[in-house]
Amino acid sequence: MNPVYDLIAERLVSYFGVSADLVRPEATMDDLEVDSLMLAEIAVIIEDEYGFRAEDAVADATVDMTLGEVAERLDRERRRAGPGDSEEPVGVAENAS
């Protein structure tokens, strides 16, 4: 899919305890038992990893959206906000002079 999808999928399993068998692009947030609070936590994880504000990308997400749709929204925002086309986490911004 994309690097954001990969990160979300990994964290759903390792941090939120979602069964790896359930994590697939077509699974809805409801299928994964992900509620709005967990979506906000996912946004914070993405913000921490990639250094951009991700909360707005999931603010109106619903439990009927698929994991692939949520990941695409976040990845689109990452590309819009990030430097260049890098797929690597940007971490903390360097000194901007």
N, CA, C and O atoms as CSV, one atom per row, in Angstrom:
chain,resi,resn,atom,element,x,y,z
A,1,MET,N,N,0.848,-1.187,0.000
A,1,MET,CA,C,0.000,0.000,0.000
A,1,MET,C,C,0.890,1.245,0.000
A,1,MET,O,O,1.303,1.727,-1.055
A,2,ASN,N,N,1.178,1.757,1.202
A,2,ASN,CA,C,2.035,2.925,1.342
A,2,ASN,C,C,2.704,2.858,2.710
A,2,ASN,O,O,2.305,2.040,3.539
A,3,PRO,N,N,3.703,3.687,2.968
A,3,PRO,CA,C,4.424,3.585,4.241
A,3,PRO,C,C,3.553,3.887,5.455
A,3,PRO,O,O,3.783,3.339,6.533
A,4,VAL,N,N,2.561,4.748,5.289
A,4,VAL,CA,C,1.667,5.059,6.405
A,4,VAL,C,C,0.802,3.840,6.726
A,4,VAL,O,O,0.592,3.520,7.897
A,5,TYR,N,N,0.303,3.166,5.703
A,5,TYR,CA,C,-0.473,1.944,5.921
A,5,TYR,C,C,0.363,0.925,6.697
A,5,TYR,O,O,-0.113,0.328,7.662
A,6,ASP,N,N,1.599,0.735,6.271
A,6,ASP,CA,C,2.471,-0.241,6.932
A,6,ASP,C,C,2.654,0.087,8.407
A,6,ASP,O,O,2.619,-0.805,9.254
A,7,LEU,N,N,2.850,1.365,8.714
A,7,LEU,CA,C,3.026,1.782,10.107
A,7,LEU,C,C,1.746,1.566,10.904
A,7,LEU,O,O,1.786,1.042,12.017
A,8,ILE,N,N,0.612,1.968,10.339
A,8,ILE,CA,C,-0.659,1.783,11.041
A,8,ILE,C,C,-0.918,0.300,11.287
A,8,ILE,O,O,-1.296,-0.089,12.392
A,9,ALA,N,N,-0.719,-0.522,10.273
A,9,ALA,CA,C,-0.957,-1.960,10.411
A,9,ALA,C,C,-0.089,-2.546,11.520
A,9,ALA,O,O,-0.565,-3.332,12.340
A,10,GLU,N,N,1.173,-2.163,11.541
A,10,GLU,CA,C,2.093,-2.672,12.566
A,10,GLU,C,C,1.642,-2.238,13.956
A,10,GLU,O,O,1.649,-3.040,14.889
A,11,ARG,N,N,1.249,-0.973,14.100
A,11,ARG,CA,C,0.836,-0.463,15.413
A,11,ARG,C,C,-0.510,-1.018,15.852
A,11,ARG,O,O,-0.728,-1.217,17.047
A,12,LEU,N,N,-1.415,-1.273,14.919
A,12,LEU,CA,C,-2.686,-1.882,15.301
A,12,LEU,C,C,-2.444,-3.216,15.992
A,12,LEU,O,O,-3.125,-3.552,16.961
A,13,VAL,N,N,-1.483,-3.965,15.499
A,13,VAL,CA,C,-1.164,-5.271,16.074
A,13,VAL,C,C,-0.357,-5.112,17.355
A,13,VAL,O,O,-0.724,-5.667,18.391
A,14,SER,N,N,0.745,-4.356,17.294
A,14,SER,CA,C,1.669,-4.300,18.431
A,14,SER,C,C,1.194,-3.409,19.576
A,14,SER,O,O,1.463,-3.713,20.738
A,15,TYR,N,N,0.506,-2.334,19.277
A,15,TYR,CA,C,0.119,-1.367,20.309
A,15,TYR,C,C,-1.331,-1.551,20.749
A,15,TYR,O,O,-1.638,-1.496,21.939
A,16,PHE,N,N,-2.218,-1.769,19.779
A,16,PHE,CA,C,-3.642,-1.858,20.091
A,16,PHE,C,C,-4.133,-3.292,20.263
A,16,PHE,O,O,-5.269,-3.503,20.687
A,17,GLY,N,N,-3.295,-4.288,19.940
A,17,GLY,CA,C,-3.660,-5.677,20.152
A,17,GLY,C,C,-4.655,-6.253,19.159
A,17,GLY,O,O,-5.326,-7.242,19.454
A,18,VAL,N,N,-4.757,-5.646,17.988
A,18,VAL,CA,C,-5.644,-6.171,16.950
A,18,VAL,C,C,-4.985,-7.410,16.343
A,18,VAL,O,O,-3.778,-7.419,16.102
A,19,SER,N,N,-5.768,-8.440,16.100
A,19,SER,CA,C,-5.242,-9.660,15.492
A,19,SER,C,C,-4.688,-9.352,14.106
A,19,SER,O,O,-5.348,-8.698,13.299
A,20,ALA,N,N,-3.480,-9.822,13.835
A,20,ALA,CA,C,-2.837,-9.594,12.536
A,20,ALA,C,C,-3.675,-10.158,11.392
A,20,ALA,O,O,-3.624,-9.643,10.275
A,21,ASP,N,N,-4.440,-11.204,11.659
A,21,ASP,CA,C,-5.294,-11.802,10.626
A,21,ASP,C,C,-6.399,-10.855,10.162
A,21,ASP,O,O,-6.899,-10.980,9.044
A,22,LEU,N,N,-6.777,-9.908,11.021
A,22,LEU,CA,C,-7.850,-8.971,10.679
A,22,LEU,C,C,-7.346,-7.744,9.930
A,22,LEU,O,O,-8.119,-7.068,9.251
A,23,VAL,N,N,-6.062,-7.456,10.052
A,23,VAL,CA,C,-5.499,-6.226,9.491
A,23,VAL,C,C,-5.262,-6.403,7.994
A,23,VAL,O,O,-4.336,-7.090,7.562
A,24,ARG,N,N,-6.127,-5.762,7.226
A,24,ARG,CA,C,-6.036,-5.784,5.766
A,24,ARG,C,C,-6.676,-4.500,5.248
A,24,ARG,O,O,-7.514,-3.918,5.937
A,25,PRO,N,N,-6.309,-4.048,4.066
A,25,PRO,CA,C,-6.793,-2.759,3.565
A,25,PRO,C,C,-8.311,-2.628,3.518
A,25,PRO,O,O,-8.840,-1.541,3.748
A,26,GLU,N,N,-9.016,-3.710,3.228
A,26,GLU,CA,C,-10.470,-3.627,3.085
A,26,GLU,C,C,-11.224,-3.746,4.406
A,26,GLU,O,O,-12.447,-3.609,4.421
A,27,ALA,N,N,-10.530,-3.996,5.510
A,27,ALA,CA,C,-11.175,-4.087,6.822
A,27,ALA,C,C,-11.638,-2.698,7.254
A,27,ALA,O,O,-10.891,-1.724,7.155
A,28,THR,N,N,-12.880,-2.620,7.734
A,28,THR,CA,C,-13.371,-1.331,8.224
A,28,THR,C,C,-12.849,-1.091,9.637
A,28,THR,O,O,-12.384,-2.008,10.315
A,29,MET,N,N,-12.937,0.150,10.055
A,29,MET,CA,C,-12.539,0.474,11.421
A,29,MET,C,C,-13.401,-0.321,12.397
A,29,MET,O,O,-12.917,-0.762,13.440
A,30,ASP,N,N,-14.669,-0.502,12.060
A,30,ASP,CA,C,-15.564,-1.292,12.895
A,30,ASP,C,C,-15.098,-2.745,12.970
A,30,ASP,O,O,-15.107,-3.344,14.045
A,31,ASP,N,N,-14.687,-3.318,11.827
A,31,ASP,CA,C,-14.165,-4.691,11.812
A,31,ASP,C,C,-12.980,-4.831,12.765
A,31,ASP,O,O,-12.813,-5.854,13.429
A,32,LEU,N,N,-12.161,-3.779,12.816
A,32,LEU,CA,C,-10.942,-3.798,13.629
A,32,LEU,C,C,-11.187,-3.322,15.056
A,32,LEU,O,O,-10.271,-3.285,15.877
A,33,GLU,N,N,-12.445,-2.955,15.342
A,33,GLU,CA,C,-12.837,-2.416,16.644
A,33,GLU,C,C,-12.054,-1.153,16.984
A,33,GLU,O,O,-11.658,-0.937,18.130
A,34,VAL,N,N,-11.838,-0.322,15.960
A,34,VAL,CA,C,-11.154,0.961,16.122
A,34,VAL,C,C,-12.219,2.040,16.216
A,34,VAL,O,O,-13.017,2.223,15.296
A,35,ASP,N,N,-12.226,2.761,17.346
A,35,ASP,CA,C,-13.191,3.842,17.524
A,35,ASP,C,C,-12.520,5.191,17.273
A,35,ASP,O,O,-11.348,5.245,16.901
A,36,SER,N,N,-13.259,6.269,17.474
A,36,SER,CA,C,-12.734,7.603,17.180
A,36,SER,C,C,-11.539,7.955,18.065
A,36,SER,O,O,-10.628,8.648,17.612
A,37,LEU,N,N,-11.522,7.500,19.296
A,37,LEU,CA,C,-10.381,7.761,20.174
A,37,LEU,C,C,-9.129,7.054,19.655
A,37,LEU,O,O,-8.042,7.633,19.650
A,38,MET,N,N,-9.281,5.821,19.223
A,38,MET,CA,C,-8.136,5.092,18.663
A,38,MET,C,C,-7.653,5.742,17.372
A,38,MET,O,O,-6.450,5.778,17.112
A,39,LEU,N,N,-8.579,6.258,16.556
A,39,LEU,CA,C,-8.174,6.972,15.342
A,39,LEU,C,C,-7.346,8.202,15.697
A,39,LEU,O,O,-6.358,8.509,15.030
A,40,ALA,N,N,-7.755,8.901,16.753
A,40,ALA,CA,C,-6.980,10.067,17.198
A,40,ALA,C,C,-5.593,9.629,17.663
A,40,ALA,O,O,-4.607,10.313,17.391
A,41,GLU,N,N,-5.508,8.496,18.360
A,41,GLU,CA,C,-4.207,7.982,18.792
A,41,GLU,C,C,-3.343,7.590,17.595
A,41,GLU,O,O,-2.132,7.812,17.601
A,42,ILE,N,N,-3.961,7.011,16.576
A,42,ILE,CA,C,-3.228,6.660,15.357
A,42,ILE,C,C,-2.678,7.924,14.709
A,42,ILE,O,O,-1.543,7.939,14.233
A,43,ALA,N,N,-3.483,8.985,14.690
A,43,ALA,CA,C,-3.017,10.256,14.122
A,43,ALA,C,C,-1.791,10.764,14.871
A,43,ALA,O,O,-0.852,11.262,14.251
A,44,VAL,N,N,-1.788,10.643,16.194
A,44,VAL,CA,C,-0.636,11.080,16.991
A,44,VAL,C,C,0.591,10.229,16.663
A,44,VAL,O,O,1.698,10.757,16.558
A,45,ILE,N,N,0.406,8.936,16.502
A,45,ILE,CA,C,1.517,8.049,16.130
A,45,ILE,C,C,2.107,8.491,14.798
A,45,ILE,O,O,3.327,8.567,14.652
A,46,ILE,N,N,1.249,8.782,13.827
A,46,ILE,CA,C,1.706,9.229,12.511
A,46,ILE,C,C,2.419,10.571,12.633
A,46,ILE,O,O,3.468,10.773,12.021
A,47,GLU,N,N,1.857,11.493,13.421
A,47,GLU,CA,C,2.495,12.795,13.641
A,47,GLU,C,C,3.890,12.619,14.219
A,47,GLU,O,O,4.840,13.259,13.768
A,48,ASP,N,N,4.013,11.757,15.213
A,48,ASP,CA,C,5.315,11.527,15.855
A,48,ASP,C,C,6.327,10.934,14.882
A,48,ASP,O,O,7.501,11.302,14.911
A,49,GLU,N,N,5.889,10.035,14.036
A,49,GLU,CA,C,6.798,9.367,13.104
A,49,GLU,C,C,7.196,10.238,11.924
A,49,GLU,O,O,8.345,10.211,11.484
A,50,TYR,N,N,6.239,11.014,11.412
A,50,TYR,CA,C,6.480,11.745,10.168
A,50,TYR,C,C,6.593,13.256,10.332
A,50,TYR,O,O,6.975,13.944,9.386
A,51,GLY,N,N,6.271,13.786,11.504
A,51,GLY,CA,C,6.469,15.205,11.761
A,51,GLY,C,C,5.501,16.146,11.066
A,51,GLY,O,O,5.891,17.247,10.680
A,52,PHE,N,N,4.251,15.742,10.897
A,52,PHE,CA,C,3.241,16.646,10.339
A,52,PHE,C,C,1.948,16.470,11.117
A,52,PHE,O,O,1.743,15.452,11.779
A,53,ARG,N,N,1.076,17.468,11.034
A,53,ARG,CA,C,-0.203,17.413,11.747
A,53,ARG,C,C,-1.152,16.482,10.996
A,53,ARG,O,O,-1.567,16.784,9.876
A,54,ALA,N,N,-1.491,15.365,11.606
A,54,ALA,CA,C,-2.308,14.342,10.956
A,54,ALA,C,C,-3.748,14.318,11.451
A,54,ALA,O,O,-4.608,13.694,10.830
A,55,GLU,N,N,-4.011,14.984,12.550
A,55,GLU,CA,C,-5.327,14.903,13.180
A,55,GLU,C,C,-6.461,15.304,12.240
A,55,GLU,O,O,-7.513,14.665,12.230
A,56,ASP,N,N,-6.254,16.358,11.453
A,56,ASP,CA,C,-7.314,16.823,10.559
A,56,ASP,C,C,-7.677,15.785,9.503
A,56,ASP,O,O,-8.820,15.736,9.049
A,57,ALA,N,N,-6.724,14.966,9.114
A,57,ALA,CA,C,-6.970,13.955,8.079
A,57,ALA,C,C,-7.936,12.873,8.550
A,57,ALA,O,O,-8.581,12.222,7.728
A,58,VAL,N,N,-8.042,12.674,9.856
A,58,VAL,CA,C,-8.947,11.644,10.376
A,58,VAL,C,C,-10.082,12.226,11.208
A,58,VAL,O,O,-10.866,11.479,11.794
A,59,ALA,N,N,-10.177,13.549,11.264
A,59,ALA,CA,C,-11.187,14.192,12.106
A,59,ALA,C,C,-12.606,13.749,11.766
A,59,ALA,O,O,-13.434,13.586,12.663
A,60,ASP,N,N,-12.893,13.554,10.488
A,60,ASP,CA,C,-14.241,13.155,10.095
A,60,ASP,C,C,-14.319,11.694,9.649
A,60,ASP,O,O,-15.293,11.283,9.018
A,61,ALA,N,N,-13.306,10.926,9.975
A,61,ALA,CA,C,-13.315,9.500,9.629
A,61,ALA,C,C,-14.405,8.792,10.429
A,61,ALA,O,O,-14.707,9.163,11.564
A,62,THR,N,N,-14.980,7.779,9.821
A,62,THR,CA,C,-16.043,7.021,10.478
A,62,THR,C,C,-15.632,5.560,10.608
A,62,THR,O,O,-14.672,5.113,9.981
A,63,VAL,N,N,-16.368,4.830,11.425
A,63,VAL,CA,C,-16.063,3.412,11.621
A,63,VAL,C,C,-16.367,2.590,10.373
A,63,VAL,O,O,-15.949,1.436,10.275
A,64,ASP,N,N,-17.089,3.172,9.419
A,64,ASP,CA,C,-17.385,2.481,8.160
A,64,ASP,C,C,-16.259,2.608,7.144
A,64,ASP,O,O,-16.268,1.911,6.130
A,65,MET,N,N,-15.295,3.479,7.395
A,65,MET,CA,C,-14.161,3.627,6.482
A,65,MET,C,C,-13.237,2.428,6.621
A,65,MET,O,O,-13.129,1.829,7.691
A,66,THR,N,N,-12.574,2.089,5.525
A,66,THR,CA,C,-11.633,0.972,5.574
A,66,THR,C,C,-10.267,1.454,6.047
A,66,THR,O,O,-9.958,2.645,6.011
A,67,LEU,N,N,-9.472,0.507,6.484
A,67,LEU,CA,C,-8.103,0.804,6.883
A,67,LEU,C,C,-7.345,1.420,5.714
A,67,LEU,O,O,-6.570,2.360,5.896
A,68,GLY,N,N,-7.566,0.896,4.524
A,68,GLY,CA,C,-6.918,1.441,3.336
A,68,GLY,C,C,-7.293,2.891,3.084
A,68,GLY,O,O,-6.440,3.698,2.714
A,69,GLU,N,N,-8.566,3.229,3.282
A,69,GLU,CA,C,-9.019,4.610,3.086
A,69,GLU,C,C,-8.394,5.554,4.104
A,69,GLU,O,O,-7.943,6.644,3.753
A,70,VAL,N,N,-8.367,5.136,5.359
A,70,VAL,CA,C,-7.767,5.966,6.407
A,70,VAL,C,C,-6.277,6.154,6.134
A,70,VAL,O,O,-5.757,7.265,6.240
A,71,ALA,N,N,-5.597,5.071,5.784
A,71,ALA,CA,C,-4.162,5.157,5.496
A,71,ALA,C,C,-3.896,6.063,4.300
A,71,ALA,O,O,-2.928,6.823,4.303
A,72,GLU,N,N,-4.741,5.988,3.284
A,72,GLU,CA,C,-4.564,6.839,2.099
A,72,GLU,C,C,-4.749,8.304,2.450
A,72,GLU,O,O,-3.993,9.151,1.976
A,73,ARG,N,N,-5.744,8.619,3.274
A,73,ARG,CA,C,-5.937,10.009,3.723
A,73,ARG,C,C,-4.685,10.521,4.430
A,73,ARG,O,O,-4.195,11.614,4.146
A,74,LEU,N,N,-4.183,9.714,5.346
A,74,LEU,CA,C,-3.005,10.124,6.110
A,74,LEU,C,C,-1.773,10.217,5.221
A,74,LEU,O,O,-0.957,11.124,5.387
A,75,ASP,N,N,-1.630,9.299,4.288
A,75,ASP,CA,C,-0.477,9.339,3.395
A,75,ASP,C,C,-0.553,10.543,2.460
A,75,ASP,O,O,0.467,11.168,2.167
A,76,ARG,N,N,-1.741,10.865,1.999
A,76,ARG,CA,C,-1.917,12.047,1.144
A,76,ARG,C,C,-1.509,13.310,1.905
A,76,ARG,O,O,-0.847,14.190,1.354
A,77,GLU,N,N,-1.909,13.390,3.173
A,77,GLU,CA,C,-1.532,14.544,4.000
A,77,GLU,C,C,-0.024,14.562,4.246
A,77,GLU,O,O,0.594,15.627,4.253
A,78,ARG,N,N,0.566,13.385,4.445
A,78,ARG,CA,C,2.022,13.297,4.632
A,78,ARG,C,C,2.749,13.825,3.403
A,78,ARG,O,O,3.703,14.594,3.522
A,79,ARG,N,N,2.304,13.418,2.242
A,79,ARG,CA,C,2.949,13.877,1.004
A,79,ARG,C,C,2.773,15.373,0.813
A,79,ARG,O,O,3.685,16.058,0.349
A,80,ARG,N,N,1.604,15.878,1.170
A,80,ARG,CA,C,1.329,17.302,1.033
A,80,ARG,C,C,2.193,18.121,1.996
A,80,ARG,O,O,2.678,19.195,1.639
A,81,ALA,N,N,2.382,17.616,3.204
A,81,ALA,CA,C,3.094,18.368,4.236
A,81,ALA,C,C,4.594,18.136,4.253
A,81,ALA,O,O,5.360,19.008,4.664
A,82,GLY,N,N,5.017,16.945,3.801
A,82,GLY,CA,C,6.416,16.556,3.953
A,82,GLY,C,C,7.338,17.133,2.906
A,82,GLY,O,O,6.899,17.596,1.854
A,83,PRO,N,N,8.638,17.098,3.213
A,83,PRO,CA,C,9.635,17.571,2.252
A,83,PRO,C,C,9.845,16.550,1.144
A,83,PRO,O,O,10.116,15.382,1.425
A,84,GLY,N,N,9.726,16.967,-0.091
A,84,GLY,CA,C,9.988,16.084,-1.226
A,84,GLY,C,C,9.056,14.903,-1.267
A,84,GLY,O,O,7.914,14.983,-0.813
A,85,ASP,N,N,9.539,13.808,-1.811
A,85,ASP,CA,C,8.743,12.596,-1.949
A,85,ASP,C,C,9.219,11.496,-1.022
A,85,ASP,O,O,8.927,10.322,-1.250
A,86,SER,N,N,9.945,11.859,0.015
A,86,SER,CA,C,10.512,10.870,0.924
A,86,SER,C,C,9.424,10.032,1.566
A,86,SER,O,O,8.394,10.557,1.988
A,87,GLU,N,N,9.653,8.736,1.639
A,87,GLU,CA,C,8.735,7.851,2.334
A,87,GLU,C,C,9.257,7.520,3.723
A,87,GLU,O,O,8.630,6.765,4.467
A,88,GLU,N,N,10.386,8.077,4.063
A,88,GLU,CA,C,10.977,7.826,5.370
A,88,GLU,C,C,10.420,8.816,6.385
A,88,GLU,O,O,10.124,9.958,6.033
A,89,PRO,N,N,10.272,8.395,7.638
A,89,PRO,CA,C,9.860,9.336,8.671
A,89,PRO,C,C,10.829,10.506,8.728
A,89,PRO,O,O,12.042,10.330,8.617
A,90,VAL,N,N,10.280,11.702,8.903
A,90,VAL,CA,C,11.128,12.886,8.926
A,90,VAL,C,C,11.625,13.216,10.318
A,90,VAL,O,O,12.590,13.967,10.456
A,91,GLY,N,N,11.002,12.681,11.352
A,91,GLY,CA,C,11.447,12.953,12.708
A,91,GLY,C,C,11.324,14.416,13.055
A,91,GLY,O,O,10.442,15.117,12.559
A,92,VAL,N,N,12.199,14.860,13.893
A,92,VAL,CA,C,12.187,16.247,14.339
A,92,VAL,C,C,12.822,17.111,13.269
A,92,VAL,O,O,13.886,16.786,12.741
A,93,ALA,N,N,12.166,18.207,12.956
A,93,ALA,CA,C,12.690,19.108,11.921
A,93,ALA,C,C,14.025,19.690,12.353
A,93,ALA,O,O,14.244,20.002,13.523
A,94,GLU,N,N,14.917,19.829,11.368
A,94,GLU,CA,C,16.211,20.431,11.650
A,94,GLU,C,C,16.049,21.936,11.745
A,94,GLU,O,O,14.999,22.480,11.403
A,95,ASN,N,N,17.095,22.609,12.212
A,95,ASN,CA,C,17.047,24.064,12.337
A,95,ASN,C,C,16.666,24.692,11.017
A,95,ASN,O,O,17.308,24.452,9.994
A,96,ALA,N,N,15.623,25.493,11.041
A,96,ALA,CA,C,15.192,26.206,9.830
A,96,ALA,C,C,15.671,27.639,9.944
A,96,ALA,O,O,15.141,28.423,10.731
A,97,SER,N,N,16.662,27.970,9.165
A,97,SER,CA,C,17.220,29.319,9.244
A,97,SER,C,C,16.664,30.192,8.167
A,97,SER,O,O,17.021,31.366,8.078
